[in-house]
Amino acid sequence: MRRREFIAGLGGAAAWPLAARAQQGEKTRRIGMLNGFSESNPTVRSAVEETFQALARLGWENGRNVQIIQHWAAGDINRTATLARELVALKPDVLVAAGTPASIALQRETRTIPIVFLVVTDPVGAGLVASLPRPGGNITGLSNVEGTFGGKLLSLLKAIAPHIKRAAVMFNPETAPGRGLYHLGSFEAAARSLAIEPITAEVRSDADIEQVITSLGHERGGLVATPDVFTVVHQGTVIASSIRNNVPVIFDNLSFAKEGGLLQYGWDVLDGWRRAASYVDRILRGANPSDLPVELPTKYRLVINLKTAKAMGLDLPPDQISIADEVIE
């Protein structure tokens, strides 16, 4: 992916100057999107397309009255900061930020251009908003999970893999909410109630991920990957290493089980991205971000990959399979 801007077209539309294609007398508005995730992630690409299509249904058609400029940061903090400066310099009418690091980077660059965020776990703790009902400032959006989520993930993992006696919570402190502390308390509380020894595993590279999972494999342990842009970008390493070492892993990323991971539980990503389009629409029509409350998830999905379970030698409880929203054979 080129670092410089590209015009994100619907259905692969050509990237020629969009203003020239606008109807005569109709102003072309600009939307700048800083995506903290990787363009190679098919689920994130689909979610972005859902947003563009939702905007079109609301009357904002790429190539007619709106120009969408998109950057992908792929979990790189330095790149995120650079791309945020580039987008703000273009002076768009509204900015969209996917992920906590991207949201923080854009907010640091502007306190005047409206910003809509999504996939942000703790917007208050991150300093993005004053409160969920009244965000204040120039930024609002959608949060994807709550503070008790770490414990929920561990409980689901234990139900699927009852043999585990140790479990690690894995995150990159440079990109995870609250430097990883946001979900740690609920994870440790759940571990105590489930008689599981909790382990905190900080990772900053693929090699770190491999080391954590290999160690858990020797101890018949399990792994919880809490919401974090870094682990989403590196989920391929998580999946391959977990299968190789027979380590049951639960992840909140929507594409985790579809790509071969054992278990995923998290907000309905496509629903969240579609809802973000309504915030962009309202702001383009004159709404003030400070008056738009931050929304919490309305839909969660549990997905189990039976093929991976069999490869790990796991005999999954039928009652757990029955409550899954989707089972991948």
Secondary structure by P-SEA (a helix, b strand, c coil): cccccccccccccccccccccccccbbbbbbbbbbccccccaaaaaaaaaaaaaaaaacccccccbbbbbbbccccaaaaaaaaaaaaaacccbbbbccaaaaaaaaaaccccbbbbcccccccccccccccccccccbbbbbccccaaaaaaaaaaaaacccccbbbbbbcccccccccccaaaaaaaaaaaacbbbbbbbbccaaaaaaaaaaaaaacbbbbbcccaaaaaaaaaaaaaaaaabbbbbbccccccccccccccccaaaaaaaaaaaaaaaaaacccccccccccccbbbbbbbaaaaaaacccccaaaaaacccccc
